[in-house]
Amino acid sequence: MLKKVYWQDINKAVAKLCPDFAKVINSISPDKSHYLYQISYPYGATILDKGTFQVPNSTNHIVPLNHSSIPSQIKADLNYSGTIPLGLILENSIETFMRANQRVLPISQIKYGKFVSLWRVLDDGVSFHAGPYWNICSGARSICMVPKITDSNGYKALKSKLGIKLRAPQRLTERRRHREVIDHLPVI
């Protein structure tokens, strides 16, 4: 969901998370000629795809900001940075990550009450945030971490405990074998 809101609509929610910031904005007292956008994403949705900001359209499909289904005023309002505009996470969290050679490299998890899109401004020198290298999803991609799947001792213990008769994968790309082992793991 993407909707236009005014400071008065979100003042209390922001004040709970960032009281000092809310106090500054309240001292400015912006009128209705100044507006914001409140965007809600379902868990696991792509917010930034290789540096391209994604937003929900009128049918709630997540599409690139420059998609034909996005009104031109919204495009003009949100495309000022060339990537993701400044935002404040009001609920839950997001995760930033990069993809490289069929691998996902987690960068950070950012929880509610934190601002996004200041990295490029705050990074010293050239920032990878400026390029088509980074991604953001709603929620957490890296919910848990397991030991390297190529760790033979750990794999032997898993095989024994779960009764699996497969050799340990030698590379991350051996997905079928990896997937079979993961499918047998107990849900905690």
ABEGO torsion letter per residue (X at the ends): XBBBBBAAAAAAAAAAABAAAAAAAAAAGBBAABBBBBBBBBBGBBABBGGBBBBBBAAGBBBBAABAABBAAAAAAAAAAGBBBBBBBABEBBBBBBBBGGBBBBABBBBBGBBBGAAAAABBEBBAAABAABBBBBEBABABBBBBAABAAAAAAAAAAAGBBBBBBABAABAAAAAAAAAABBBX
